[in-house]
């Protein structure tokens, strides 16, 4: 994280140099705290050691079952998400996509649950490292789904007001989550800001993940996701059976495709399947 601190320091100096003559300088009390890793002294150079330096969190199985994060356990229940994982990895690698947004046409489609299940399915593949960031800053819910008890507010790290290491948790050896406990007042401006992109870019350089998943707001409820998509490589759209209309899905897909690549569409909450797809 030393590089992150140095990069942000240079960015602040450049902003100060660009300040018009006579403009007031913020008092010291208003200055943003530097972003410093807890491993700043003798920071590990090995990638896994950097991952191990993130505070570990162990989800409670009861909460995972309650919130339908079935891929946490593996086995037959997780087979559909494992199939999705395989297709996801194939498509992402074929398109050279690392930053992937998971979104939906509207609320209630299950995008957060889908993101969690995809993340744990990826985590069970030991040679893949995944970071998940909750950028649904109007209704953050990813941390609640996992039962994260620590008051993480990753939005403050994106604003460069806090050390990212204080607002991330590591689950196992190869999954890191950055969650938010409460909404923010300026979500669209924050996730599209230069400061947020600096932080995300440095996190990628520091942790070298295979994939960074973003649990993003629904496309049709605000401009948050469409504005953020230009900083990402692709998007996964989650639609809810008997809820998302064809028109909503068409509009969502067109909106996403105008900015980024549609990696695929996931049909969630489908109650009717054929035995052709049921091995167990």
C-alpha positions as CSV (number, residue, x, y, z in Angstrom):
1,X,0.0,0.0,0.0
2,X,3.0,2.3,0.1
3,X,2.6,2.9,-3.6
4,X,-1.0,3.9,-3.0
5,X,0.0,6.4,-0.4
6,X,2.7,7.9,-2.7
7,X,0.3,8.0,-5.7
8,X,-2.4,9.8,-3.7
9,X,0.1,12.2,-2.2
10,X,1.2,13.1,-5.7
11,X,-2.4,13.6,-6.8
12,X,-3.1,15.9,-3.9
13,X,0.0,17.9,-4.7
14,X,-1.0,18.3,-8.3
15,X,-4.5,19.5,-7.2
16,X,-2.9,22.0,-4.9
17,X,-0.6,23.2,-7.6
18,X,-3.6,23.7,-9.9
19,X,-5.4,25.8,-7.3
20,X,-6.1,29.3,-8.5
21,X,-3.9,32.1,-7.0
22,X,-5.4,33.4,-3.8
23,X,-7.6,30.3,-3.3
24,X,-7.8,29.3,0.4
25,X,-5.9,26.2,1.5
26,X,-8.0,23.8,3.6
27,X,-7.0,23.9,7.3
28,X,-5.0,20.9,8.6
29,X,-8.0,19.6,10.5
30,X,-9.8,19.1,7.2
31,X,-7.0,17.2,5.5
32,X,-7.7,13.7,4.5
33,X,-5.7,11.1,6.5
34,X,-3.1,9.2,4.4
35,X,-3.9,5.7,3.2
36,X,-1.3,3.5,4.9
37,X,-1.2,-0.3,5.0
38,X,-1.0,-2.0,8.3
39,X,2.0,-3.8,6.8
40,X,3.8,-0.5,5.9
41,X,6.9,-1.4,7.9
42,X,8.5,-4.2,6.0
43,X,5.5,-4.7,3.7
44,X,5.5,-8.2,2.2
45,X,6.4,-8.6,-1.4
46,X,4.8,-12.0,-1.9
47,X,1.3,-11.7,-3.2
48,X,-0.2,-14.3,-0.8
49,X,1.5,-12.6,2.1
50,X,-0.3,-9.3,1.1
51,X,-3.6,-11.2,1.1
52,X,-2.8,-12.8,4.4
53,X,-2.2,-9.3,5.9
54,X,-5.9,-8.4,5.5
55,X,-8.0,-9.1,8.6
56,X,-9.8,-12.4,8.3
57,X,-13.6,-12.9,8.6
58,X,-15.3,-16.2,8.9
59,X,-19.0,-16.2,7.8
60,X,-21.5,-18.0,10.0
61,X,-23.0,-21.1,8.2
62,X,-26.4,-20.3,9.6
63,X,-26.4,-16.9,8.1
64,X,-25.1,-18.2,4.8
65,X,-28.0,-20.7,4.6
66,X,-30.5,-18.1,5.7
67,X,-29.4,-15.7,2.9
68,X,-29.1,-18.5,0.3
69,X,-25.4,-18.2,-0.3
70,X,-25.3,-21.9,-1.1
71,X,-21.9,-21.9,-2.9
72,X,-20.3,-21.2,0.4
73,X,-20.9,-24.9,1.2
74,X,-20.3,-26.4,-2.2
75,X,-21.9,-29.7,-3.1
76,X,-25.0,-30.4,-5.2
77,X,-26.8,-27.2,-4.0
78,X,-24.0,-25.1,-5.5
79,X,-23.9,-26.9,-8.9
80,X,-25.8,-24.2,-10.8
81,X,-23.4,-21.5,-9.5
82,X,-20.4,-23.6,-10.3
83,X,-21.7,-24.0,-13.9
84,X,-22.1,-20.2,-14.0
85,X,-18.6,-19.8,-12.6
86,X,-17.1,-21.9,-15.3
87,X,-18.9,-20.0,-18.0
88,X,-18.0,-16.7,-16.3
89,X,-14.3,-17.5,-16.2
90,X,-14.3,-18.7,-19.8
91,X,-16.1,-15.6,-21.1
92,X,-14.0,-13.2,-18.9
93,X,-10.7,-14.6,-20.0
94,X,-11.8,-14.7,-23.6
95,X,-12.7,-11.0,-23.5
96,X,-9.7,-10.0,-21.2
97,X,-12.1,-8.8,-18.5
98,X,-10.9,-8.4,-14.9
99,X,-13.3,-5.7,-13.6
100,X,-16.8,-7.0,-13.8
101,X,-20.0,-5.3,-12.7
102,X,-22.9,-7.4,-11.5
103,X,-26.2,-5.4,-11.9
104,X,-29.8,-5.9,-12.7
105,X,-32.7,-4.0,-14.4
106,X,-34.4,-3.2,-11.1
107,X,-34.4,-3.9,-7.4
108,X,-35.2,-7.3,-5.9
109,X,-33.7,-9.4,-8.8
110,X,-31.1,-11.0,-6.4
111,X,-27.9,-9.5,-7.8
112,X,-26.3,-9.3,-4.4
113,X,-27.0,-12.9,-3.6
114,X,-25.8,-13.9,-7.1
115,X,-22.6,-11.9,-6.6
116,X,-22.0,-13.6,-3.2
117,X,-22.6,-17.1,-4.7
118,X,-20.4,-16.4,-7.7
119,X,-17.6,-15.0,-5.4
120,X,-17.7,-18.1,-3.1
121,X,-17.8,-20.4,-6.1
122,X,-14.7,-18.7,-7.5
123,X,-13.1,-18.9,-4.1
124,X,-13.4,-22.6,-4.0
125,X,-11.2,-22.7,-7.1
126,X,-8.0,-22.2,-5.2
127,X,-5.9,-20.8,-8.0
128,X,-8.2,-17.8,-8.5
129,X,-8.1,-14.7,-6.4
130,X,-11.2,-12.5,-6.2
131,X,-12.0,-9.1,-4.7
132,X,-15.6,-8.0,-4.3
133,X,-16.5,-4.4,-3.7
134,X,-20.0,-3.2,-2.8
135,X,-20.7,0.0,-4.8
136,X,-24.4,-0.1,-4.4
137,X,-24.0,2.9,-2.1
138,X,-27.7,3.9,-2.0
139,X,-28.7,0.5,-0.6
140,X,-25.5,-1.4,0.5
141,X,-26.4,-4.9,1.4
142,X,-23.4,-7.2,0.5
143,X,-22.0,-7.0,4.0
144,X,-25.3,-7.9,5.6
145,X,-25.8,-10.9,3.3
146,X,-22.4,-12.2,4.5
147,X,-23.1,-11.3,8.2
148,X,-20.1,-8.9,8.4
149,X,-20.2,-7.5,11.9
150,X,-17.2,-5.1,11.7
151,X,-18.4,-1.6,10.7
152,X,-16.8,-1.5,7.4
153,X,-17.4,1.6,5.2
154,X,-15.4,1.0,2.0
155,X,-16.9,4.2,0.5
156,X,-14.7,6.2,2.9
157,X,-11.6,4.4,1.3
158,X,-12.9,5.3,-2.2
159,X,-13.1,8.9,-1.1
160,X,-9.5,8.6,0.3
161,X,-10.7,9.5,3.8
162,X,-9.6,6.1,5.3
163,X,-7.2,3.3,4.8
164,X,-8.8,0.6,2.6
165,X,-7.2,-2.1,4.8
166,X,-9.6,-0.9,7.6
167,X,-12.7,-1.6,5.5
168,X,-11.9,-4.9,3.9
169,X,-12.1,-8.5,5.1
170,X,-10.5,-11.6,3.9
171,X,-12.5,-14.8,3.7
172,X,-10.2,-17.9,3.3
173,X,-7.0,-17.5,1.4
174,X,-8.3,-16.0,-1.9
175,X,-11.4,-13.8,-1.4
176,X,-11.5,-10.2,-0.1
177,X,-14.6,-8.2,0.3
178,X,-15.0,-4.4,0.7
179,X,-18.4,-3.6,2.2
180,X,-20.5,-0.7,3.5
181,X,-22.6,-0.5,6.6
182,X,-24.6,2.6,5.7
183,X,-25.6,4.5,2.5
184,X,-23.8,7.6,1.3
185,X,-25.2,10.9,0.2
186,X,-23.3,11.2,-3.1
187,X,-23.0,7.7,-4.5
188,X,-22.8,8.5,-8.2
189,X,-20.2,11.3,-7.8
190,X,-18.1,9.1,-5.5
191,X,-17.9,5.9,-7.6
192,X,-17.1,7.9,-10.7
193,X,-14.5,10.1,-9.1
194,X,-10.8,10.2,-9.9
195,X,-10.0,9.4,-6.3
196,X,-12.1,6.2,-6.3
197,X,-10.4,5.1,-9.5
198,X,-6.9,5.8,-8.0
199,X,-7.8,3.6,-5.0
200,X,-9.2,0.7,-7.1
201,X,-6.2,0.8,-9.5
202,X,-3.7,0.6,-6.6
203,X,-5.6,-2.2,-4.9
204,X,-5.4,-4.2,-8.1
205,X,-1.6,-3.5,-8.3
206,X,-1.2,-4.5,-4.7
207,X,-3.3,-7.6,-4.5
208,X,-3.0,-8.8,-8.2
209,X,-6.5,-10.4,-8.2
210,X,-7.8,-12.5,-11.1
211,X,-11.2,-10.8,-10.9
212,X,-12.7,-7.8,-9.2
213,X,-16.5,-8.0,-8.9
214,X,-18.6,-5.0,-8.2
215,X,-22.1,-5.4,-6.6
216,X,-23.6,-2.4,-8.4
217,X,-27.0,-0.7,-8.3
218,X,-29.8,-1.6,-10.7
219,X,-29.4,0.1,-14.1
220,X,-32.9,1.5,-14.3
221,X,-33.0,3.2,-10.9
222,X,-30.1,5.7,-11.2
223,X,-27.1,6.7,-13.2
224,X,-24.7,5.1,-10.8
225,X,-23.9,1.9,-12.7
226,X,-23.9,3.4,-16.2
227,X,-21.5,6.1,-15.0
228,X,-19.2,3.5,-13.3
229,X,-19.2,1.0,-16.2
230,X,-16.8,3.0,-18.3
231,X,-14.1,2.2,-15.7
232,X,-14.9,-1.6,-16.0
233,X,-14.3,-4.3,-18.5
234,X,-17.7,-6.1,-18.6
235,X,-21.0,-6.6,-16.9
236,X,-23.1,-9.5,-15.8
237,X,-26.9,-8.8,-15.7
238,X,-29.2,-10.6,-13.3
239,X,-32.8,-10.8,-14.2
240,X,-35.6,-12.2,-12.0
241,X,-38.0,-14.7,-13.5
242,X,-41.7,-13.6,-13.3
243,X,-40.5,-10.1,-12.3
244,X,-38.1,-8.6,-14.8
245,X,-40.0,-7.8,-18.1
246,X,-38.5,-8.4,-21.5
247,X,-38.7,-4.7,-22.1
248,X,-36.7,-3.9,-18.9
249,X,-34.1,-6.5,-19.8
250,X,-33.8,-5.2,-23.4
251,X,-33.3,-1.6,-22.1
252,X,-30.8,-2.7,-19.5
253,X,-28.8,-4.7,-22.0
254,X,-28.8,-1.9,-24.5
255,X,-27.7,0.6,-21.8
256,X,-24.9,-1.6,-20.6
257,X,-23.7,-2.5,-24.1
258,X,-23.5,1.2,-25.1
259,X,-20.8,1.6,-22.5
260,X,-19.2,-1.8,-21.8
261,X,-19.4,-5.5,-22.7
262,X,-22.3,-7.7,-21.7
263,X,-20.7,-10.8,-20.3
264,X,-24.0,-12.6,-20.0
265,X,-27.5,-12.6,-18.5
266,X,-28.3,-14.7,-15.4
267,X,-32.0,-15.8,-14.9
268,X,-32.6,-15.8,-11.2
269,X,-35.6,-17.0,-9.1
270,X,-36.6,-19.5,-11.8
271,X,-39.0,-22.1,-10.2
272,X,-39.4,-24.3,-13.3
273,X,-36.5,-26.3,-14.7
274,X,-36.4,-29.5,-16.8
275,X,-34.7,-32.7,-15.6
276,X,-32.3,-32.3,-18.5
277,X,-30.3,-29.9,-16.4
278,X,-30.7,-31.7,-13.1
279,X,-27.9,-34.2,-12.6
280,X,-28.7,-34.8,-8.9
